[in-house]
Amino acid sequence: MAQKIEGDITFTGAVRVGSISLDAGNLTNSDIASTAAIDRSKLAQDTLQPFSIPLTDLRVHDAVQTVLPGTPATDDLGLDSGTFGTEAIHVTAGDLKAAGATTRYARCKIALPAEYDDAETVNIRVVAKMETTVADTTCTVDVEAYEVANDLTVGADLCTTAATSMNSLTAANYDFTITATSLEPGDELDVRIAIACNDGATGTAVEPVISSIKLLCDIKG
């Protein structure tokens, strides 16, 4: 039977207990020694924490020694600096009005952070929209992601989310789920992003743009 003791108790020797229960909030940061060296595995998990991927990291998908061009061309997306202080850096597929079916790509390498919780959720988020006018047929954004092994071999595409419509003038988050069964901190993903636009009109500009790319993953610590 539990006994309740009111007031303070002082022990001068060692105290050994089978277990101890503390009311919420009674153990604070100052009560934990700086040498505690708590294992990361014992920390609480923070779900889907964002890690920004600089747009300046993007490369030409089939010539990665080359940064994205300032003007999109052929099958390459472009990196638009805009005017400093007026327009943010963004990725553009260019004005595709009346261009018919056109697909343009960019590629980068993404490393899972040290805090990543092994085999837990990984997403790649692309923030995108259409500038000026939506495509009169379709416009989609897609992600492919391959884990790169130390021997430079790659497996199957780990992205399980299909190409998703971005044919809207309002910027939105497009999340692509990555199969994380075998992933662990430090693993690297070879990622290719595609915008596929189909427009047959001859009116105002139809420009698909990406404003942000983020890695979202479950972490501890």
C-alpha positions as CSV (number, residue, x, y, z in Angstrom):
1,M,0.0,0.0,0.0
2,A,1.4,3.4,-0.9
3,Q,2.1,5.8,1.9
4,K,2.0,9.5,1.7
5,I,4.7,11.5,3.5
6,E,4.2,15.3,3.9
7,G,7.2,17.6,4.1
8,D,10.9,17.3,3.1
9,I,13.1,14.2,3.6
10,T,16.9,14.3,3.6
11,F,19.0,11.2,3.1
12,T,22.7,11.3,3.7
13,G,23.4,7.9,2.1
14,A,22.5,6.2,-1.1
15,V,18.8,5.6,-2.0
16,R,17.8,2.6,-4.1
17,V,14.3,2.2,-5.4
18,G,12.6,-0.3,-7.7
19,S,10.9,2.5,-9.7
20,I,10.0,6.1,-9.3
21,S,7.1,8.2,-10.6
22,L,7.3,11.9,-10.9
23,D,4.5,14.3,-11.5
24,A,4.6,16.1,-14.9
25,G,6.8,19.1,-14.8
26,N,8.8,18.1,-11.7
27,L,11.9,17.1,-13.7
28,T,13.4,20.1,-15.5
29,N,16.4,20.7,-17.7
30,S,18.5,21.8,-14.7
31,D,18.0,18.5,-13.0
32,I,19.7,16.6,-15.8
33,A,23.5,16.5,-15.6
34,S,25.5,17.9,-18.6
35,T,27.3,14.5,-18.7
36,A,24.1,12.5,-18.8
37,A,24.8,11.5,-22.5
38,I,21.2,10.4,-23.1
39,D,21.0,8.1,-26.2
40,R,19.2,9.7,-29.1
41,S,16.9,6.6,-29.3
42,K,15.5,7.6,-25.9
43,L,14.5,11.1,-27.0
44,A,11.0,12.0,-28.1
45,Q,10.3,11.9,-31.9
46,D,9.5,15.1,-33.7
47,T,7.5,14.2,-36.8
48,L,8.1,15.6,-40.3
49,Q,10.6,18.3,-39.4
50,P,11.5,20.5,-42.4
51,F,15.0,20.8,-43.9
52,S,15.3,23.3,-46.7
53,I,17.0,22.3,-49.9
54,P,18.5,25.5,-51.5
55,L,17.2,26.0,-55.0
56,T,20.8,26.9,-56.0
57,D,21.7,23.2,-55.3
58,L,19.7,22.1,-58.3
59,R,21.6,20.9,-61.4
60,V,20.9,20.0,-65.0
61,H,19.5,16.5,-64.7
62,D,21.6,14.8,-67.3
63,A,24.8,17.0,-66.9
64,V,25.1,17.5,-63.1
65,Q,28.4,19.3,-63.5
66,T,26.2,22.2,-64.8
67,V,24.0,24.5,-62.7
68,L,20.5,25.2,-64.0
69,P,20.4,27.8,-66.8
70,G,18.9,31.2,-66.2
71,T,16.5,30.5,-69.0
72,P,14.8,27.1,-69.3
73,A,15.6,25.3,-72.5
74,T,14.9,21.9,-74.1
75,D,14.2,19.6,-71.1
76,D,15.9,21.7,-68.4
77,L,14.2,23.9,-65.8
78,G,15.7,27.3,-65.2
79,L,16.8,29.2,-62.1
80,D,15.4,32.7,-62.0
81,S,17.1,35.2,-59.7
82,G,14.5,37.8,-60.2
83,T,15.3,41.3,-58.9
84,F,16.9,41.4,-55.4
85,G,14.5,42.8,-52.8
86,T,11.6,42.5,-55.2
87,E,11.3,39.0,-56.4
88,A,12.5,35.8,-54.7
89,I,14.8,33.2,-56.3
90,H,12.7,30.5,-57.9
91,V,12.7,27.7,-60.4
92,T,10.8,28.1,-63.6
93,A,9.7,26.0,-66.5
94,G,9.4,29.1,-68.7
95,D,6.5,30.5,-70.6
96,L,4.9,27.3,-72.0
97,K,1.8,28.9,-73.6
98,A,0.9,27.1,-76.9
99,A,4.0,24.8,-76.4
100,G,2.0,21.6,-76.3
101,A,3.3,18.8,-74.1
102,T,6.6,19.8,-72.5
103,T,8.6,18.2,-69.7
104,R,11.5,19.9,-67.9
105,Y,13.7,18.6,-65.1
106,A,16.1,19.5,-62.4
107,R,18.2,17.2,-60.2
108,C,20.0,17.4,-56.8
109,K,21.4,15.2,-54.0
110,I,19.7,15.2,-50.6
111,A,21.3,13.7,-47.5
112,L,19.3,12.6,-44.5
113,P,20.3,14.6,-41.4
114,A,22.1,13.1,-38.4
115,E,18.9,13.5,-36.3
116,Y,16.8,11.3,-38.7
117,D,15.0,8.5,-36.9
118,D,15.9,5.2,-38.8
119,A,13.3,3.9,-41.2
120,E,10.7,6.6,-40.2
121,T,8.7,8.9,-42.4
122,V,10.5,10.8,-45.2
123,N,8.7,13.2,-47.6
124,I,10.0,15.6,-50.2
125,R,7.8,18.8,-50.4
126,V,7.7,20.9,-53.5
127,V,6.0,24.3,-53.2
128,A,4.7,25.3,-56.7
129,K,2.1,27.2,-58.7
130,M,1.3,28.7,-62.1
131,E,2.2,32.3,-62.9
132,T,-0.2,34.5,-64.8
133,T,-2.4,31.8,-66.4
134,V,-3.1,28.1,-65.8
135,A,-2.4,25.6,-68.6
136,D,-5.5,24.9,-70.7
137,T,-4.9,21.1,-70.5
138,T,-2.6,20.0,-67.6
139,C,0.4,20.8,-65.6
140,T,2.0,18.4,-63.1
141,V,4.9,18.2,-60.8
142,D,6.7,14.9,-60.0
143,V,9.6,13.6,-57.9
144,E,11.8,10.6,-58.4
145,A,14.3,9.6,-55.6
146,Y,16.9,6.9,-55.6
147,E,19.1,5.9,-52.7
148,V,22.8,6.0,-53.6
149,A,25.0,3.2,-52.2
150,N,28.7,3.6,-51.4
151,D,29.5,1.5,-54.5
152,L,27.5,4.1,-56.6
153,T,24.7,1.5,-57.3
154,V,21.1,2.6,-57.1
155,G,17.9,0.6,-56.5
156,A,14.4,1.3,-57.4
157,D,12.6,4.7,-57.3
158,L,11.7,5.2,-53.6
159,C,9.0,7.8,-54.4
160,T,5.5,6.3,-54.1
161,T,3.5,9.4,-54.9
162,A,2.4,9.9,-58.5
163,A,2.8,13.1,-60.5
164,T,0.4,15.6,-59.0
165,S,-1.5,18.5,-60.6
166,M,0.0,21.9,-59.8
167,N,-2.3,23.7,-62.3
168,S,-3.3,26.5,-60.0
169,L,-2.4,30.2,-59.6
170,T,-2.2,29.6,-55.8
171,A,1.0,28.3,-54.4
172,A,0.6,24.9,-52.6
173,N,2.6,22.2,-50.9
174,Y,3.0,19.0,-52.9
175,D,4.3,16.2,-50.7
176,F,5.9,13.2,-52.2
177,T,6.3,10.1,-49.9
178,I,9.6,8.3,-49.9
179,T,9.8,4.6,-49.0
180,A,12.0,4.8,-45.9
181,T,12.2,1.1,-44.8
182,S,16.0,0.9,-45.3
183,L,16.9,4.5,-44.7
184,E,19.1,5.8,-41.9
185,P,21.0,9.1,-41.0
186,G,23.5,10.1,-43.6
187,D,21.9,8.2,-46.5
188,E,21.9,10.2,-49.7
189,L,19.0,10.4,-52.2
190,D,19.5,11.3,-55.9
191,V,16.4,13.3,-56.6
192,R,15.0,14.5,-59.9
193,I,12.0,16.9,-60.1
194,A,9.9,17.2,-63.2
195,I,7.3,19.7,-64.4
196,A,5.2,18.4,-67.2
197,C,2.9,21.1,-68.8
198,N,0.5,20.8,-71.7
199,D,-0.9,24.0,-73.1
200,G,-2.3,24.8,-76.5
201,A,-3.7,28.3,-76.0
202,T,-2.1,31.4,-77.5
203,G,-3.1,33.9,-74.9
204,T,-1.2,35.1,-71.8
205,A,1.8,33.6,-70.2
206,V,1.6,30.0,-68.8
207,E,4.6,29.7,-66.4
208,P,5.0,26.8,-63.9
209,V,7.2,27.8,-61.0
210,I,8.7,26.2,-57.9
211,S,9.4,28.5,-54.9
212,S,10.7,26.0,-52.4
213,I,11.9,22.4,-51.9
214,K,12.1,20.8,-48.5
215,L,13.0,17.5,-47.0
216,L,10.5,16.5,-44.3
217,C,11.5,13.7,-42.0
218,D,10.9,12.3,-38.5
219,I,13.8,13.1,-36.2
220,K,15.1,12.6,-32.6
221,G,17.2,15.3,-31.1
